[in-house]
Amino acid sequence: MTPFQIVPVALPGRAYDIRIGDGLLAEVGAHIAPMLSRPRVAVLSDENVAALHLAALRDGLAKDGIDMVSLALPAGEATKAWPQFSRAVEWLLEQKVERGDVVVALGGGVIGDLAGFAAAVLRRGVRFVQIPTSLLAQVDSSVGGKTGINAPQGKNLIGAFHQPSLVIADIAVLGSLTERDFLSGYGEVVKYGLLGDANFFEWLEENGPALAAGDMEKRAYGVKRSCEMKAEIVLRDETEQGDRALLNLGHTFCHALEAATGYSDRLLHGEGVAIGCALAFDVSARMGLCSQEDPSRVRAHLRAMNMKTDLRDISGDLPDAEALLDLMGQDKKVVAGTLRFIMARGIGQAFVTSDVNHNTILAALRDAA
């Protein structure tokens, strides 16, 4: 079997592994077989991912005598809504997926979130396996059990906490990503260093370009360290009552920008996270929480990686600062009508607060436009 690294997610009664390695898709049957009550899985994917990786998944399962049925949904964020979700759930019922069966999510964050939510509600809950095919999904959305779909009112407002039974992160499949999609995922990798591990951020400053250029050893470490950090936080706070909100560094800004761009290709999620992280550090510096050098350092690294850092880097027109602040009010992090922000006392030192002056936010948004 291909060597792989394990990041355990030791939730009581629902513990699972994140397995990270180069070439795991070819041996996927050996990883999944011990979980199955019968040799058959139902796979949800999207049309782009299916064209690239579904045959390899089928072959990897067949080596261990596992049959597969599959449904490929349209690619893109628009799929993460009621129509395709209903289609997926009804298809799983048509395939006679039983409570003891396993649903497999093969794809990026959209498919992982939708398939996980489908598994959560199907027959009141069936197990599912995440096989994330994008960097963003490997380091973020496939880990931690958040599943769901979008509503017209905002992202991820309909969903459930439903932990996967296994996550298989094959870093070889990242080679099929466009540079833009890979760097979108890198926005989430940088976030981990910024929120809780200054040494990791320093490592990324040094090794990020090689990681992006295809160095497999560095890719494996980047994915592993990100997953370790997410797993640690999920263990402390599975349902986001406190610490887990730290994972939303940059996301309050990001979700407003995604809404403002119509969840379109004008702004990919990880691009919004990167801009949001830069803005969070900018606001933190303006409030005297961190040094003036920190936001400059964040932006310098993002630019060195050829990434977006400011509102002006987004193509087309955007709403003004006041309208963007209104969009932030739709965020899930609103508690008792008060918006919570993730601010930073320095690189690697994020914290949650509601004590942020809206005029400071407006000034940062205007300067970034």
Secondary structure, 3 states (H helix, E strand, C coil): CCCCEEEEECCCCCCEEEEEECCHHHHHHHHHHHHCCCCEEEEEEEHHHHHHHHHHHHHHHHCCCCEEEEEEECCCHHHCCHHHHHHHHHHHHHCCCCCCCEEEEEECHHHHHHHHHHHHHHHHCCEEEEEECCHHHHHHHCCCCEEEEEECCEEEEEEEECCCCEEEEEHHHHHHCCHHHHHHHHHHHHHHHHHHCHHHHHHHHHHHHHHHHCCHHHHHHHHHHHHHHHHHHHHHCCCCCCHHHHHHCCHHHHHHHHHHCCCCCCCCHHHHHHHHHHHHHHHHHHCCCCCCHHHHHHHHHHHHCCCCCCHHHCCCCCCCHHHHHHHHCCCCCEECCEECEEEECCCCCEEEECCCCHHHHHHHHHHHC
